Amino acid sequence: MTNDLVIQGLVKTFGRVHAIDDLSLTVKQGQLATLLGPSGCGKTTTLNCIAGLENPDEGLIRVGDFALTDTAKGRILPPEQRQLGMVFQSYALWPHMKVFDNVAFSLKLQKVRRDEIKKRVFEALDLVGLADMAERYPFQLSGGQQQRVALARAVVTRPRLLLLDEPLSNLDAKIRENSRVWLRNLQQQVGITTVYVTHDQSEAFAMSDMIAVMDQGRLLQYAPPEELYASPATQFVAEFIGATSFLKGAIHAINGSRLKVRVGSGDILALSDRSGRQWVENQNVVVGIRSERVEIARGQSENLLHAGVVVSTYLGAKWQHEVDTGSGRLKVETVDSVTSDRLSLYLPPDSILLFPE
Amino acid sequence: MATLSRAVQPLKRSWDRAIQWGVVIVTAILVIFPAWPILLQSIMDRPLYDKARALTLNNFVKVFSNPDFYAVVGRTIVFGLTTTVLSVGVGMLLAIFVVRTNMPGRRLLRNLITIPYYVSPLVLAFAWGTMYGPQGYVTILARTLHLPDWNLYSLGGIIIVSMMYTMPYTYLYISASLSLSDPQLESAARIGGANPFITLLRITVPLLRPAITYSFLLILVTTMELLSIPLVLGIPVGIEVLSTYLYKLGIVGVTTDYGSIAVVSIMVVLLVTGLVILQGRLVAQERRFVTVGGKATRPKPLDLGGWKWLVSIAVGLFIFMFIILPLVALILQASTPFVSPFINPLTMLSTDNFRVIWNTATYRQSLSNSLLIGLIGAAIGIFFTTISAITAYRTKFKARTAVRYLSLYPRAFPGLIVGIGFLWAFLMIPGIGAIRNTIWVMMIAFIMRYLPLGFSSISPSVLQISDELDRAARISGSTWFGATWRILFPILRPAMLSGYFLLFIAFLKEYSVALFLFARGSQVIGTTMIELWRQGNTGPVAALAVMQLAITAVVLLISQRVLGVKLHD
């Protein structure tokens, strides 16, 4: 029996607002799954339902055989009986307790022996590299240190699950990048099943085994990072996870999974579709284009797109151009400045995504 | 490309410095004015107005060799500490029940708890006397039912009534602190395995420490200077605390002992100053516990389970017995010839007591005086403290720290002593006898006493306004006062309005400053109530108290419903 986290049919409404709309997903034991989405998408509510800080209207949440919430059986465990660890956005270190006492809090409640408490607290503090800070108060620590104490406090009880609520969002950009590497290594080292909430897609890609993209309470796609990037399920997902521009177009020709689309400018683009959708000729579609993959054409003969330059902005390392294709605008980057006010762009097949209109 | 034309501005002469110096000087005079005659008198062998006076230390020797003085100091400390502990305990418990639990009827109870905040302690003492005094409604009822007897006119009675008067302050501070604290701190404890009760005990309550320390010392200071409740309930049975001791020395005694009054006053001011300094220190030390509020929604309130109705009934009963009933008794006493549990009060309703007040010119005048002092004095007070706060926090003026300290220092002056100081100062300065007995003197004394209230009600709002706003005005060519007048004042209007009402209610309630100062023509509601009470006219006292309550209620209603003013969070 594995100890996967299983969520089935989770529903939570606030008045008329569907905060969570029939959400189901499974996190494999030891994996890190990220709930990703814009603010108000229901990711934090979902996390709070797992934590027991919020009661869902319907649904089942279990870790292995241990049901945390099962509305069908009228079972909703209070947070203190769920045996979880959680790191909050504000870290929520208790300001009136020293670092040691913060970490030792749960163990004391469990009536663990004194010397055992001491041993385990220092193990946890060693894990986050803060054993020498045990006698400090939280207000004497930097933001990054506070976050690590919060993590030590969350894992010291060897919980069933680790829940992380945007733990990096209060850190400076530089520390944040280091922290996510560190956090990911630590999670793999401890091997604890983790649910991570963030609105930052690069954080999600850097850390996750699985990413769940949510919007307006619904789960839009649940997939490993590479798959999510390669074939986003909807236009919203494509837009949210990467710098994607959208043009209007129509199916020009179908040859198995090889498709050709015609965009408004009359240019024909070839691509291979991995979405498994059924297309018909002349069907109106939305063409998603990954800006970072677009190049200035250098002798290529197909997948060319002709566009006029609207505005060019110098960004130091590169130039960014906003171009008008006649069927929508597109952002393109080049290393050198462009002299002409019209451009021929080359779109590699894997830079093009297709969505029904 | 549009061009911007440059306006040539003539250099305006700036009055900024003059206004800022004016603020410091006026505040300094207000604060020093009542203090110096008391200091001077303490080392003089005769009253200040006596030309033959000479330096002496005898006054100190006299007070310190009097065993009565030590007994009074001891009793004051017992009274102060007991009242404070009870007040903080009850206030905190009520705040937790109302803010953090699912006790039914929280909204209604929340509003009722703060009622004593708006009632003069003098009125509260009368009201309790009517309901729980030896001839009180409930007392007689209990006696006929052969329930255990009690005596309100005792140290215990004084403590209970003072606790009820001060409890709303604790309640307000602690509930504000509770609703500001980061709910994630409690959630973290729950996740860590603590049930709601342990969370409350180990996390919520310890986090209240700054608020508890603050209100503990605030209330200790309040009890040290509280005059009316020990006066009404203690003097008739010979129980004296420092404030009533001073009152007796100055007003009741056959010959006024100026030297002793001065020495006792200095002792009280020193004691209170010490407490105020301690308060500042401790609160600064505990600030490290203050956390930035989280963005998360409030956690679910603590579920009291089956206990919730019991708690609700207990709290409701407490409020009914200790807050509602005394005020009902007061209204009954005002509108009937006498109060007795054996006669239905509705059968003997009469407006006689109100008529006595209304038809006696001096009594009626005390109403109009109080209203006038409140309406005009509060406006001057809030206007002045706003300029002071802006001078203190929004200038590079070198005396700005002095403005802050001077504005807050009157906290250490009990009202009675402010009154004594002003009286003596006016007695000493020749040629201003004409204004001595006017309500304008009273108004100045009231404003001085409540400088700290005005200043501290407005300064959080001043500090909240981004200083880029007035800097932008300065860059655009405005003077400091111009920026203050055109930018800060309009933004501060809501805060000034609520400060105005706070001061108005404080002025309407004030009596202790007036006790020494008032003369025929400058009597206020409080002094008239004490006069009537000393003559044994309990009916008219109640009528006047009801009128004061009615004015307060109307003003509160107008300020909150019509003007949308929030007096506290």
Interface residues (C-beta under 8 A of the other chain):
Chain A: T44 A51 G52 L53 P78 P79 E80 R82 Q83 L84 G85 M86 F88 Q89 S90 A92 W94 P95 H96 F105 S106 L109 Q110 Y137 F139 R153 A154 T157 L163
Chain B: D182 Q184 L185 S187 A188 A189 R190 I191 G192 G193 A194 N195 P196 I198 R202 I203 P206 L207 R209 R288 F289 V290 T291 V292 G294 K295 A296 P299 K300
